[in-house]
């Protein structure tokens, strides 16, 4: 099992940037990813990265604006979010799974973090 703790959420104006971090403990040889859930909507996939960091996956809605990366020496995965839009407002959840492809394809992750709020004002 892996335990996940997110940080870095907050409030930002449209066009701004935020970086989310997710610290993992326990078994950390997993692919990692980010999901988000806006009020009244289902949780949706945002991005994922393989354990090696060599393969990444993105939702179409964030391609070119968000970048996922990881530092395995620190057991931490990051989500750099640029050119933020009001529709990016959501609770963002870190997740772990056997493969990034599985997360991107709709499979439920093995573990979830507690979530961090991101609010983008217009």
C-alpha positions as CSV (number, residue, x, y, z in Angstrom):
1,X,0.0,0.0,0.0
2,X,1.0,3.6,-0.5
3,X,-0.1,6.7,1.4
4,X,-0.4,10.0,-0.5
5,X,-0.5,13.5,0.8
6,X,-1.2,16.5,-1.5
7,X,-0.2,20.1,-1.0
8,X,0.0,23.3,-3.1
9,X,-3.6,24.0,-3.8
10,X,-5.0,27.5,-3.4
11,X,-6.7,30.4,-5.2
12,X,-5.3,32.0,-8.3
13,X,-6.6,34.3,-11.1
14,X,-7.3,33.1,-14.6
15,X,-4.1,32.9,-16.5
16,X,-2.0,32.2,-13.4
17,X,-0.1,29.1,-12.3
18,X,0.0,26.7,-9.4
19,X,2.2,23.6,-8.6
20,X,0.7,20.7,-6.8
21,X,2.8,18.2,-4.9
22,X,2.1,14.7,-3.7
23,X,4.3,13.0,-1.2
24,X,4.1,9.2,-1.2
25,X,5.1,6.8,1.6
26,X,5.0,3.1,1.9
27,X,5.3,1.1,-1.2
28,X,6.2,3.7,-3.9
29,X,6.9,1.7,-7.0
30,X,3.6,2.8,-8.6
31,X,2.6,4.9,-11.5
32,X,1.2,8.2,-10.2
33,X,-1.5,10.4,-11.4
34,X,-3.8,13.3,-10.7
35,X,-7.6,13.5,-10.9
36,X,-10.0,16.3,-10.2
37,X,-13.6,16.7,-9.1
38,X,-15.6,19.9,-9.6
39,X,-18.8,20.6,-7.7
40,X,-21.7,18.6,-9.1
41,X,-19.4,16.7,-11.5
42,X,-17.8,13.3,-11.5
43,X,-14.2,12.8,-10.7
44,X,-12.1,12.9,-13.9
45,X,-8.6,12.0,-15.0
46,X,-6.1,14.8,-15.4
47,X,-2.6,13.3,-15.9
48,X,-0.5,10.3,-15.1
49,X,3.1,9.3,-15.2
50,X,4.9,6.0,-15.2
51,X,7.1,4.9,-12.3
52,X,10.2,5.6,-14.3
53,X,8.8,9.0,-15.4
54,X,9.4,8.1,-19.0
55,X,5.8,8.0,-20.1
56,X,3.1,10.6,-19.4
57,X,-0.6,10.8,-20.1
58,X,-2.9,13.9,-20.2
59,X,-6.6,14.6,-20.5
60,X,-7.3,16.6,-23.6
61,X,-8.6,19.5,-21.5
62,X,-5.2,20.1,-19.9
63,X,-2.7,19.2,-22.7
64,X,-0.2,22.0,-23.3
65,X,-1.1,23.7,-20.0
66,X,-0.3,21.1,-17.3
67,X,2.9,19.1,-16.8
68,X,3.2,16.1,-14.6
69,X,6.6,15.0,-13.3
70,X,8.1,13.0,-10.5
71,X,11.2,12.8,-8.3
72,X,11.6,9.2,-7.1
73,X,14.5,10.2,-4.8
74,X,11.9,12.3,-2.9
75,X,8.9,10.0,-3.5
76,X,7.1,13.0,-4.8
77,X,5.0,13.7,-7.9
78,X,4.2,17.2,-9.2
79,X,1.5,18.8,-11.3
80,X,2.6,22.1,-12.8
81,X,-0.5,24.0,-13.9
82,X,-0.1,27.0,-16.2
83,X,-2.6,29.2,-18.0
84,X,-5.3,28.2,-15.5
85,X,-9.0,28.7,-16.4
86,X,-12.0,29.0,-14.1
87,X,-13.1,25.6,-15.4
88,X,-10.0,24.1,-13.8
89,X,-11.6,24.9,-10.4
90,X,-11.9,21.6,-8.5
91,X,-10.5,19.4,-5.7
92,X,-7.4,17.7,-7.1
93,X,-6.6,14.2,-6.0
94,X,-3.3,12.4,-6.2
95,X,-3.5,8.7,-7.1
96,X,-1.4,5.6,-7.4
97,X,-1.9,2.7,-9.7
98,X,0.0,-0.1,-11.4
99,X,0.2,1.8,-14.7
100,X,-0.4,5.3,-15.9
101,X,-2.1,3.8,-18.9
102,X,-4.6,2.2,-16.7
103,X,-5.5,5.4,-14.9
104,X,-5.8,7.2,-18.2
105,X,-8.0,4.5,-19.5
106,X,-10.5,4.7,-16.7
107,X,-9.3,2.1,-14.3
108,X,-9.7,3.0,-10.6
109,X,-6.4,3.7,-8.9
110,X,-5.2,1.6,-6.0
111,X,-4.7,4.6,-3.6
112,X,-6.0,8.1,-3.2
113,X,-4.8,11.2,-1.4
114,X,-7.2,13.4,0.6
115,X,-7.4,16.1,-2.1
116,X,-6.4,19.7,-2.3
117,X,-8.7,22.6,-3.5
118,X,-7.7,24.6,-6.5
119,X,-9.9,27.7,-7.2
120,X,-9.4,29.8,-10.4
121,X,-11.2,33.2,-10.4
122,X,-12.1,35.0,-13.6
